[in-house]
């Protein structure tokens, strides 16, 4: 008698539906991501870390106040826009001149960079206009803990940016280890300092 053929497809073992498996895997991953806060936080932190390493931002650190010691007859430091300090220094004689900056109470980040800009005088100085007592070398500390490196500034003075790191500092101390040796003793030079976080 003639062979009987099974109806088409009947009795054959079918392979797994790849589309359904992929959809199920996606559902499981999404469910885990939504249900486990620690996993969600970890993934978010990793994404943020990658973004920061590729395209870092350097916002200015908000400052609360600034004071200076051993300033002689130079003006007291000025704080502008809660982010820029104008510090006047004189020729290096006697005790080291120190600027102490207190950061804003709500700042919880880290120090990552410092920008230093020599400000030109409002009026001609005594003698050579380039011989003003701008800092030549600066050392920084955070809450009394020394930070590296010692900053060597350009001569003639120009804007410089330095990487200086401190974890959640409350105060930053800047010491003028030296100033322009050719500067007269009866004038002051003003330098602007800005401190930066990294986000």
BATIDO-511677 format. One record per residue: residue number from 1; x, y, z of N, C-alpha, C, O in turn; chain; residue in one letter. Coordinates in Angstrom, 3 decimals, padded with zeros to 6 digits. Atoms other than C-alpha are relative to their C-alpha. Layout:
! residues N
NUM/X/Y/Z/X/Y/Z/X/Y/Z/X/Y/Z/A/a
...
***
This chain:
! residues 199
1/000.850/-001.184/000.000/000.000/000.000/000.000/000.876/001.221/000.000/002.024/001.169/000.442/A/x
2/-000.822/-001.215/000.116/001.171/003.533/-000.606/000.429/000.495/001.357/-000.293/000.370/002.346/A/x
3/-000.473/-000.577/-001.261/003.307/005.190/002.040/-000.871/001.184/000.366/-001.327/001.950/-000.483/A/x
4/000.741/-001.151/-000.506/001.481/007.641/004.226/000.979/001.057/000.492/001.852/000.787/001.316/A/x
5/-000.868/-001.107/-000.406/003.168/010.967/004.618/-000.681/000.790/001.103/-001.871/001.102/001.046/A/x
6/000.554/-000.819/-001.080/002.757/012.892/007.828/-000.291/001.381/-000.534/000.410/001.865/-001.423/A/x
7/000.294/-001.380/000.428/001.143/016.298/007.399/001.243/000.862/000.168/002.058/000.634/001.062/A/x
8/-001.202/-000.856/000.023/003.719/019.005/006.673/000.277/000.597/001.369/-000.600/001.211/001.977/A/x
9/-000.421/-000.596/-001.270/005.666/020.012/009.803/-000.388/-000.801/001.200/000.168/-000.574/002.275/A/x
10/000.473/000.745/-001.162/003.877/017.533/012.052/001.028/-001.072/000.340/001.512/-001.793/-000.532/A/x
11/-000.911/001.023/-000.460/006.137/015.351/014.143/001.457/000.398/-000.095/002.328/-000.387/000.281/A/x
12/-001.377/-000.464/000.094/009.272/017.432/013.454/000.341/000.863/001.199/-000.496/001.645/001.648/A/x
13/-000.447/-000.791/-001.152/011.303/018.961/016.351/000.497/001.353/-000.510/001.369/001.416/-001.377/A/x
14/-000.390/-001.336/000.443/011.627/022.731/015.943/001.045/000.573/000.945/000.988/000.333/002.151/A/x
15/-001.039/-000.634/-000.805/014.661/024.689/017.160/-000.574/001.150/000.806/-001.694/001.596/000.560/A/x
16/000.467/-001.115/-000.841/014.394/027.429/019.771/-000.200/001.256/-000.832/000.527/001.509/-001.794/A/x
17/000.292/-001.262/000.684/012.913/030.720/018.641/000.978/001.049/000.514/000.837/001.523/001.641/A/x
18/-001.061/-000.925/-000.423/015.938/033.063/018.772/-000.559/001.357/000.392/-000.084/001.966/001.351/A/x
19/000.592/-001.297/-000.306/013.804/036.192/018.758/-000.617/000.021/001.391/-000.469/000.990/002.135/A/x
20/000.637/000.062/-001.320/011.853/035.062/021.812/001.049/-000.069/001.104/000.887/000.540/002.161/A/x
21/-001.063/000.093/-001.015/015.047/034.150/023.680/000.648/001.349/000.244/000.911/001.716/001.390/A/x
22/-000.587/-001.323/-000.162/016.540/037.562/023.022/-000.926/000.936/000.752/-000.487/001.701/001.611/A/x
23/000.972/-000.845/-000.693/013.363/039.280/024.142/-000.060/-000.341/001.479/-000.147/000.550/002.324/A/x
24/000.025/000.434/-001.388/013.325/037.191/027.328/001.240/000.488/000.745/001.153/000.909/001.898/A/x
25/-001.239/-000.461/-000.628/016.965/038.081/028.034/-000.067/001.487/000.305/000.366/001.928/001.369/A/x
26/000.135/-001.445/-000.217/016.224/041.781/027.627/-000.919/000.287/001.173/-000.635/001.154/001.999/A/x
27/000.956/-000.183/-001.108/013.248/041.521/029.977/000.675/-000.299/001.334/000.489/000.435/002.304/A/x
28/-000.680/000.376/-001.247/015.376/039.781/032.608/000.992/001.072/000.428/001.047/001.444/001.600/A/x
29/-000.993/-001.035/-000.318/018.155/042.390/032.388/-000.676/001.265/000.495/-000.246/001.858/001.484/A/x
30/000.725/-001.209/-000.411/015.700/045.278/032.610/-000.609/-000.175/001.383/-000.576/000.742/002.204/A/x
31/000.600/000.261/-001.305/013.934/043.664/035.554/001.039/000.046/001.107/000.801/000.617/002.172/A/x
32/-001.073/-000.042/-001.003/017.211/043.142/037.404/000.477/001.420/000.234/000.682/001.831/001.376/A/x
33/-000.476/-001.373/-000.107/018.341/046.686/036.666/-000.957/000.854/000.819/-000.532/001.700/001.606/A/x
34/000.996/-000.793/-000.718/015.069/048.102/038.006/-000.172/-000.466/001.441/-000.474/000.337/002.324/A/x
35/000.303/000.555/-001.320/014.783/045.796/041.003/001.164/000.071/000.971/000.957/000.070/002.184/A/x
36/-001.177/000.024/-000.886/018.344/045.905/042.347/000.654/001.379/-000.008/001.367/001.704/-000.957/A/x
37/-000.559/-001.357/-000.031/019.335/049.466/043.403/001.518/000.018/-000.093/002.083/000.895/-000.747/A/x
38/-001.461/000.008/000.016/022.990/048.517/043.941/000.528/-000.208/-001.413/001.531/000.394/-001.796/A/x
39/-000.415/000.227/001.380/023.260/047.226/040.365/-000.215/001.254/-000.831/000.639/001.643/-001.628/A/x
40/000.294/-001.226/000.735/021.585/050.338/039.001/001.024/001.086/000.326/001.488/001.798/-000.565/A/x
41/-000.987/-001.009/-000.410/023.945/052.556/041.022/001.372/-000.305/-000.587/002.091/000.598/-001.013/A/x
42/-001.306/000.385/000.538/026.979/050.575/039.881/000.104/000.339/-001.485/001.108/000.893/-001.933/A/x
43/-000.001/-000.272/001.437/026.050/050.853/036.206/000.061/001.506/-000.249/000.790/001.970/-001.125/A/x
44/000.001/-001.461/000.152/025.336/054.580/036.588/001.370/000.582/000.317/001.860/001.452/-000.403/A/x
45/-001.328/-000.496/-000.381/028.655/055.179/038.364/001.043/-000.322/-001.061/001.912/000.498/-001.357/A/x
46/-000.951/000.368/001.046/030.557/053.281/035.682/-000.162/000.898/-001.231/000.825/001.319/-001.835/A/x
47/000.244/-000.864/001.158/028.910/055.327/032.933/000.515/001.410/000.258/001.098/002.038/-000.626/A/x
48/-000.486/-001.336/-000.355/029.691/058.570/034.770/001.513/000.053/-000.012/002.100/001.029/-000.480/A/x
49/-001.464/000.054/-000.029/033.312/057.510/035.306/000.584/000.016/-001.405/001.584/000.687/-001.658/A/x
50/-000.484/000.037/001.388/033.760/056.756/031.604/-000.153/001.370/-000.647/000.752/001.841/-001.335/A/x
51/000.220/-001.335/000.580/032.233/060.103/030.599/001.031/000.988/000.512/001.583/001.772/-000.260/A/x
52/-000.956/-000.948/-000.585/034.486/062.003/033.018/001.405/-000.214/-000.532/002.152/000.747/-000.720/A/x
53/-001.351/000.272/000.485/037.612/060.258/031.755/000.181/000.467/-001.443/001.291/000.807/-001.852/A/x
54/-000.094/-000.393/001.408/036.794/061.136/028.130/-000.187/001.504/-000.162/000.567/002.157/-000.883/A/x
55/000.316/-001.425/000.127/035.284/064.610/028.515/-000.174/000.615/001.392/-001.302/000.892/001.798/A/x
56/000.139/-000.584/-001.337/036.069/066.029/031.987/-000.394/001.472/-000.055/-000.041/002.191/-000.990/A/x
57/000.327/-001.409/-000.185/034.621/069.336/033.124/000.742/000.506/001.233/001.000/-000.251/002.169/A/x
58/-000.735/-000.577/-001.119/036.440/071.708/035.469/-000.743/001.245/000.511/-000.357/002.371/000.197/A/x
59/000.709/-001.161/-000.545/033.930/073.911/037.305/000.819/000.693/001.083/001.600/000.056/001.790/A/x
60/-000.671/-000.753/-001.048/035.232/076.669/039.556/-000.554/-000.410/001.367/-001.756/-000.624/001.523/A/x
61/000.422/000.322/-001.365/035.141/075.833/043.261/-000.496/001.274/000.677/000.173/002.307/000.638/A/x
62/000.536/-001.150/-000.729/032.949/078.179/045.279/000.807/000.218/001.277/001.123/-000.727/002.000/A/x
63/-000.824/-000.356/-001.150/034.904/080.009/047.965/-000.799/000.827/000.999/-001.752/001.518/000.638/A/x
64/000.701/-000.728/-001.062/033.807/081.479/051.267/000.767/001.249/000.444/000.172/002.312/000.619/A/x
65/-000.780/-001.139/-000.474/036.667/083.740/052.366/001.478/-000.236/-000.288/001.888/-001.336/-000.658/A/x
66/-001.454/000.095/000.173/040.397/084.474/052.084/000.678/000.986/000.934/000.226/002.118/001.100/A/x
67/-000.811/-000.863/-000.855/042.962/085.883/054.473/001.464/-000.206/-000.371/001.833/-001.220/-000.964/A/x
68/-001.430/000.094/000.294/046.685/086.566/054.169/000.800/000.409/001.228/000.381/001.275/001.996/A/x
69/-000.909/-000.344/-001.080/049.548/086.688/056.655/001.328/000.454/-000.586/001.686/000.100/-001.709/A/x
70/-001.308/-000.543/000.398/052.903/088.477/056.456/-000.101/000.806/-001.289/000.777/000.737/-002.149/A/x
71/000.249/-000.763/001.227/051.465/090.815/053.817/000.693/001.346/-000.022/000.724/002.002/-001.064/A/x
72/-000.614/-001.316/-000.044/053.326/093.904/054.954/-001.029/001.087/-000.247/-002.103/001.091/000.355/A/x
73/000.918/-001.108/000.312/051.713/097.018/053.507/-000.900/-000.301/-001.188/-001.627/000.577/-001.651/A/x
74/000.830/000.350/001.152/050.023/095.137/050.668/-001.467/-000.126/000.400/-001.769/-000.454/001.547/A/x
75/001.435/000.115/-000.304/046.203/095.155/050.431/-000.391/-001.424/000.386/000.277/-002.393/000.024/A/x
76/000.537/001.311/-000.368/044.185/092.322/051.922/-000.534/-000.707/-001.245/-000.891/-000.043/-002.218/A/x
77/000.544/000.737/001.160/043.046/089.549/049.527/-001.449/000.389/-000.278/-002.213/000.702/000.635/A/x
78/001.370/-000.309/000.415/039.871/090.221/047.560/-000.633/-001.241/-000.614/-000.001/-001.953/-001.395/A/x
79/000.762/001.116/000.566/037.224/087.617/046.741/-001.041/000.560/-000.952/-001.851/001.406/-000.571/A/x
80/000.939/-000.468/001.002/035.268/088.167/043.533/-000.832/-001.161/-000.519/-000.304/-002.226/-000.839/A/x
81/000.942/000.991/000.542/032.198/086.231/042.394/000.084/-001.346/000.722/-000.278/-002.378/000.157/A/x
82/-000.089/001.234/-000.804/032.844/083.660/045.157/000.856/-001.079/-000.654/000.721/-002.258/-000.328/A/x
83/-000.804/001.033/000.661/035.393/081.946/042.912/001.418/000.447/-000.332/002.277/-000.395/-000.595/A/x
84/-001.315/-000.508/000.374/038.393/084.204/042.212/000.594/000.806/001.152/-000.053/001.698/001.700/A/x
85/-000.714/-000.709/-001.060/040.945/085.390/044.784/001.062/000.889/-000.642/001.832/000.443/-001.493/A/x
86/-001.058/-000.918/000.412/043.092/088.465/044.153/000.919/000.221/001.198/000.516/000.780/002.218/A/x
87/-000.963/000.015/-001.106/046.218/088.218/046.308/001.187/000.887/-000.347/001.793/000.731/-001.407/A/x
88/-001.120/-000.903/000.212/048.860/090.941/046.641/001.205/-000.468/000.812/001.090/-000.778/001.998/A/x
89/-001.241/000.427/-000.648/052.457/090.001/047.444/001.061/001.084/-000.156/001.012/001.903/-001.073/A/x
90/-001.118/-000.941/000.046/055.595/092.006/048.163/001.293/-000.786/-000.186/001.277/-002.014/-000.264/A/x
91/-001.290/000.646/000.188/059.298/091.292/047.719/000.272/-000.977/001.137/-000.126/-000.742/002.278/A/x
92/-000.233/001.071/-000.985/060.485/088.148/049.521/001.044/000.410/001.031/002.242/000.201/000.842/A/x
93/-000.860/-000.303/-001.148/061.915/089.444/052.788/-000.782/-000.365/001.252/-001.978/-000.087/001.343/A/x
94/000.670/000.376/-001.227/061.129/088.083/056.227/-000.823/-001.262/-000.152/-000.546/-002.087/-001.022/A/x
95/000.806/001.224/000.019/058.471/085.438/056.912/-000.702/-000.220/-001.342/-000.996/000.727/-002.071/A/x
96/000.685/000.359/001.251/056.827/083.606/054.019/-001.426/000.540/000.005/-002.136/000.445/001.006/A/x
97/001.362/-000.503/000.155/053.641/085.206/052.756/-000.937/-001.178/-000.297/-000.654/-002.007/-001.162/A/x
98/000.909/001.139/000.111/050.681/082.829/053.079/-001.423/000.501/-000.231/-001.911/001.381/000.478/A/x
99/001.418/-000.247/000.280/047.190/083.003/051.568/-000.788/-001.212/000.467/-000.475/-002.341/000.088/A/x
100/000.862/001.085/-000.482/044.524/080.928/053.335/-001.406/000.199/-000.556/-002.051/001.217/-000.303/A/x
101/001.307/-000.068/000.655/041.353/080.215/051.372/-000.927/-001.021/000.644/-000.587/-002.199/000.759/A/x
102/001.027/000.890/-000.539/038.228/078.765/052.973/-001.038/-000.268/-001.076/-001.600/000.663/-001.654/A/x
103/000.957/000.371/001.038/035.981/076.849/050.594/-001.427/000.108/000.529/-001.662/000.077/001.737/A/x
104/001.408/-000.113/-000.380/032.203/077.196/050.578/-000.431/-001.217/000.810/000.011/-002.336/000.553/A/x
105/000.421/001.069/-000.905/030.487/075.142/053.268/-000.699/-001.132/-000.731/-000.638/-002.278/-000.286/A/x
106/000.742/001.044/000.720/028.377/073.263/050.697/000.830/-000.697/-001.072/000.302/-001.519/-001.821/A/x
107/-000.843/000.675/000.991/031.341/072.206/048.549/000.418/-001.363/000.542/000.984/-001.457/001.631/A/x
108/-000.318/001.362/-000.435/031.799/068.425/048.764/000.871/-000.729/-001.015/001.043/-001.945/-000.920/A/x
109/-000.819/000.633/001.022/034.037/067.785/045.764/001.473/-000.009/000.369/001.842/000.102/001.538/A/x
110/-001.450/000.081/-000.181/037.796/067.561/045.285/000.690/001.109/-000.779/000.204/001.548/-001.821/A/x
111/-000.839/-000.929/000.748/040.457/070.042/044.273/000.740/-000.786/-001.080/001.304/-001.845/-000.806/A/x
112/-000.674/000.699/001.098/041.867/069.081/040.862/000.999/000.891/-000.735/002.033/000.414/-001.201/A/x
113/-000.886/-000.916/000.714/043.445/072.175/039.309/-000.018/001.366/000.669/-000.945/001.709/001.403/A/x
114/-000.037/-001.399/-000.420/044.521/075.714/040.124/000.493/000.831/-001.173/001.467/000.477/-001.837/A/x
115/-000.410/-000.931/001.046/044.740/078.586/037.660/000.553/001.258/000.636/-000.029/001.786/001.584/A/x
116/-000.687/-001.142/-000.594/047.110/081.474/038.374/000.272/001.030/-001.089/000.898/000.723/-002.103/A/x
117/-000.141/-001.059/000.990/047.042/084.801/036.517/000.605/001.239/000.641/000.006/001.785/001.568/A/x
118/-000.544/-001.266/-000.496/049.360/087.779/037.199/-000.818/001.169/-000.537/-001.097/001.234/-001.734/A/x
119/000.800/-001.146/000.412/047.361/091.005/037.119/000.924/001.192/-000.247/001.821/001.463/000.552/A/x
120/-000.816/-001.173/000.295/048.880/094.078/035.472/-000.307/001.130/000.960/-001.438/001.237/001.434/A/x
121/000.217/-001.117/-000.933/049.327/097.172/037.664/-000.914/001.048/-000.599/-000.930/001.254/-001.813/A/x
122/000.869/-001.091/000.451/046.773/099.979/037.482/000.819/001.229/-000.407/000.400/002.015/-001.256/A/x
123/-000.865/-001.141/000.309/049.630/102.499/037.387/001.421/-000.512/-000.147/001.743/-001.570/000.394/A/x
124/-001.388/000.445/000.155/053.307/102.261/036.367/000.668/-000.186/001.356/000.463/000.612/002.270/A/x
125/-000.687/000.285/-001.251/055.457/100.740/039.099/001.311/000.767/000.068/001.753/001.373/-000.908/A/x
126/-001.302/-000.626/-000.180/058.669/102.089/040.512/001.038/-000.791/-000.785/001.082/-002.018/-000.694/A/x
127/-001.061/000.682/000.736/061.593/101.301/038.230/-000.556/-000.777/-001.179/-001.514/-000.356/-001.825/A/x
128/000.366/000.841/001.140/061.287/098.545/035.644/-001.406/-000.553/000.184/-001.715/-001.156/001.212/A/x
129/001.398/000.417/-000.121/057.626/097.786/034.935/-000.140/-001.508/000.117/-001.135/-001.990/000.659/A/x
130/000.101/001.453/-000.076/058.365/094.062/034.629/000.495/-000.542/001.344/000.238/-001.700/001.672/A/x
131/-000.551/000.464/-001.280/060.112/093.871/038.027/-000.998/000.260/001.114/-000.831/001.175/001.920/A/x
132/001.003/-000.076/-001.055/057.087/093.399/040.224/000.071/-001.291/000.809/000.423/-002.340/000.269/A/x
133/-000.181/001.182/-000.860/057.008/090.990/043.176/-001.086/-001.063/-000.159/-001.733/-001.454/000.812/A/x
134/000.891/001.139/000.217/054.843/088.326/041.559/000.664/-001.250/000.579/001.891/-001.347/000.599/A/x
135/-000.600/001.243/-000.508/055.303/084.880/043.116/000.799/-000.723/-001.083/000.378/-000.804/-002.237/A/x
136/-000.793/000.816/000.912/058.056/082.819/041.516/-000.229/-001.478/000.237/-000.229/-002.274/-000.703/A/x
137/000.298/001.378/-000.388/057.334/079.595/043.405/-001.092/000.015/001.068/-001.079/000.838/001.983/A/x
138/001.087/000.134/-000.970/054.221/078.555/045.303/-000.068/-001.436/000.489/000.111/-002.379/-000.283/A/x
139/000.321/001.324/-000.534/053.573/075.640/047.613/-001.414/000.040/000.542/-001.843/001.052/001.096/A/x
140/001.387/000.074/-000.447/050.039/074.498/048.443/-000.162/-001.097/001.036/000.549/-002.101/001.019/A/x
141/000.386/001.022/-000.954/048.548/072.588/051.328/-001.505/000.079/000.190/-002.125/001.105/-000.088/A/x
142/001.447/000.064/-000.255/045.019/071.514/052.249/-000.193/-000.386/001.458/000.102/-001.515/001.852/A/x
143/000.170/000.271/-001.421/044.164/071.791/055.921/001.313/-000.325/000.692/001.334/-001.083/001.662/A/x
144/-001.307/000.252/-000.588/047.888/071.788/056.706/000.751/-001.164/-000.609/001.927/-001.364/-000.306/A/x
145/-000.661/001.138/000.660/048.642/068.709/054.582/000.630/000.457/-001.312/-000.087/000.913/-002.203/A/x
146/-000.657/-000.486/001.218/051.262/069.542/051.907/-000.518/-000.704/-001.253/-000.805/-001.901/-001.239/A/x
147/000.414/000.530/001.292/050.219/069.074/048.286/001.161/000.134/-000.975/001.995/001.031/-000.852/A/x
148/-001.049/-000.055/001.014/052.466/068.373/045.344/-000.637/000.301/-001.352/-001.813/000.004/-001.563/A/x
149/-001.409/-000.376/-000.124/053.999/069.634/043.205/000.139/001.439/000.481/-000.862/002.141/000.620/A/x
150/-000.270/-001.423/-000.171/055.659/072.952/044.116/-000.185/000.663/-001.355/000.323/000.169/-002.361/A/x
151/000.330/-000.643/001.273/054.420/075.375/041.452/001.079/001.018/-000.362/001.369/001.926/000.416/A/x
152/-001.003/-000.936/000.508/057.084/077.174/039.418/-000.675/000.852/-001.071/-001.095/000.339/-002.109/A/x
153/000.720/-000.888/000.906/055.588/080.199/037.696/000.938/000.588/-001.047/002.155/000.625/-000.869/A/x
154/-000.782/-000.531/001.110/056.714/081.771/034.454/000.566/001.376/000.338/-000.024/002.132/001.110/A/x
155/-000.600/-001.322/-000.134/059.030/084.778/034.336/000.516/000.405/-001.388/001.474/-000.196/-001.875/A/x
156/001.015/-000.888/-000.549/057.918/087.080/032.847/-001.323/-000.715/000.264/-001.639/-001.719/-000.373/A/x
157/001.221/000.683/-000.437/054.602/086.220/034.504/-001.024/-000.142/-001.124/-001.181/000.750/-001.958/A/x
158/001.082/000.255/000.936/051.819/084.705/032.440/-000.945/-001.003/000.630/-000.619/-001.619/001.644/A/x
159/000.971/000.949/-000.558/048.722/082.586/033.024/000.558/-001.412/-000.033/001.153/-001.840/-001.022/A/x
160/-000.386/001.404/-000.068/049.462/079.051/034.163/-001.114/-000.784/000.686/-001.807/-000.270/001.564/A/x
161/000.945/000.919/-000.623/047.251/076.109/035.057/000.765/-001.237/000.458/001.562/-001.793/-000.298/A/x
162/-000.727/001.123/-000.577/048.502/073.321/037.323/-000.978/-001.047/000.535/-002.049/-000.711/001.039/A/x
163/000.763/001.079/-000.623/047.140/069.938/038.368/000.481/-000.161/001.438/001.634/-000.515/001.685/A/x
164/-000.277/000.147/-001.431/047.006/069.894/042.171/-001.226/-000.655/000.617/-002.324/-000.104/000.547/A/x
165/001.148/000.763/-000.460/044.809/067.310/043.850/-000.081/-000.049/001.524/000.920/-000.223/002.219/A/x
166/000.282/000.156/-001.429/043.208/067.265/047.299/-001.415/-000.524/000.130/-002.314/-000.081/-000.586/A/x
167/001.306/000.629/-000.178/040.285/065.173/048.515/-000.822/000.770/001.023/-000.443/000.870/002.190/A/x
168/000.964/-000.726/-000.833/037.382/067.206/049.928/000.673/000.970/000.979/000.489/000.864/002.191/A/x
169/-000.658/-000.955/-000.906/039.484/070.065/051.282/-000.994/001.002/000.572/-002.005/001.304/-000.061/A/x
170/000.795/-001.074/-000.584/037.973/072.650/053.617/000.725/001.329/-000.129/000.099/002.372/-000.319/A/x
171/-000.813/-001.193/000.199/040.851/075.128/053.395/001.176/-000.344/-000.914/001.622/-001.490/-000.972/A/x
172/-001.188/000.135/000.841/043.698/075.647/050.942/000.953/001.127/000.387/000.573/002.298/000.414/A/x
173/-001.004/-000.985/-000.361/046.898/077.387/051.989/001.014/000.117/-001.132/001.535/-000.888/-001.615/A/x
174/-000.940/-000.270/001.086/049.127/079.005/049.353/001.147/000.828/000.559/000.928/001.922/001.080/A/x
175/-001.175/-000.693/-000.535/052.668/080.015/050.342/000.875/000.489/-001.141/001.207/-000.267/-002.054/A/x
176/-000.895/-000.568/001.002/054.811/082.353/048.262/001.437/-000.257/000.442/001.983/000.480/001.263/A/x
177/-001.357/000.363/-000.391/058.212/080.687/048.547/001.018/001.004/-000.514/002.073/001.191/000.093/A/x
178/-000.890/-001.019/000.545/059.806/083.354/046.374/-000.812/000.939/-000.877/-001.893/000.594/-001.355/A/x
179/000.586/-000.952/000.941/058.954/086.439/044.356/001.120/000.480/-000.923/002.283/000.120/-000.740/A/x
180/-000.982/-000.497/000.964/060.693/088.232/041.478/001.148/000.689/000.749/000.920/001.684/001.438/A/x
181/-001.116/-000.563/-000.769/064.173/088.973/042.870/000.362/001.425/-000.391/001.036/002.122/000.367/A/x
182/-000.335/-001.355/000.424/064.433/092.194/040.882/-001.025/001.039/000.396/-000.883/002.211/000.046/A/x
183/001.074/-000.922/-000.349/061.296/093.748/042.356/000.415/000.929/001.132/001.090/000.499/002.067/A/x
184/-000.286/-000.917/-001.105/061.599/096.872/044.521/-000.793/-000.376/001.241/-001.805/-001.070/001.149/A/x
185/000.591/000.416/-001.265/060.666/096.530/048.171/-001.254/000.772/000.371/-001.966/000.381/001.295/A/x
186/001.114/-000.857/-000.409/058.015/099.240/048.252/-001.218/-000.106/-000.913/-002.065/000.787/-000.913/A/x
187/001.167/000.186/000.861/055.529/097.869/045.700/-000.589/-001.395/000.238/000.063/-002.276/000.798/A/x
188/000.689/001.288/-000.108/053.018/095.015/045.612/-000.424/-000.454/-001.394/-000.583/000.365/-002.299/A/x
189/000.482/000.569/001.261/051.935/092.716/042.793/-001.221/-000.861/000.293/-001.256/-001.590/001.285/A/x
190/001.261/000.715/-000.223/048.469/091.229/042.451/-000.092/-001.207/-000.925/000.189/-001.122/-002.121/A/x
191/000.145/001.258/000.741/047.832/087.645/041.368/-001.398/-000.553/000.232/-001.886/-000.565/001.363/A/x
192/001.326/000.615/-000.109/044.466/086.020/040.644/000.146/-001.517/000.053/000.911/-002.105/-000.711/A/x
193/-000.022/001.460/-000.131/043.893/082.420/041.737/-001.424/-000.532/-000.077/-002.342/000.002/000.545/A/x
194/001.293/000.691/000.110/041.015/080.127/040.769/000.256/-001.487/000.222/001.200/-002.053/-000.330/A/x
195/-000.126/001.411/-000.292/040.556/076.608/042.090/-001.128/-000.763/-000.696/-002.265/-000.296/-000.765/A/x
196/000.948/000.754/000.821/038.825/073.898/040.055/-000.224/-001.412/000.541/000.695/-002.084/001.009/A/x
197/000.402/001.379/-000.239/036.954/070.697/040.750/000.045/-000.721/-001.348/000.318/-000.099/-002.375/A/x
198/000.115/000.762/001.247/036.618/067.914/038.153/-001.261/-000.840/000.063/-001.460/-001.613/001.000/A/x
199/001.253/000.763/000.026/033.251/066.470/037.185/-000.155/-000.690/-001.339/-001.147/-001.385/-001.564/A/x
***
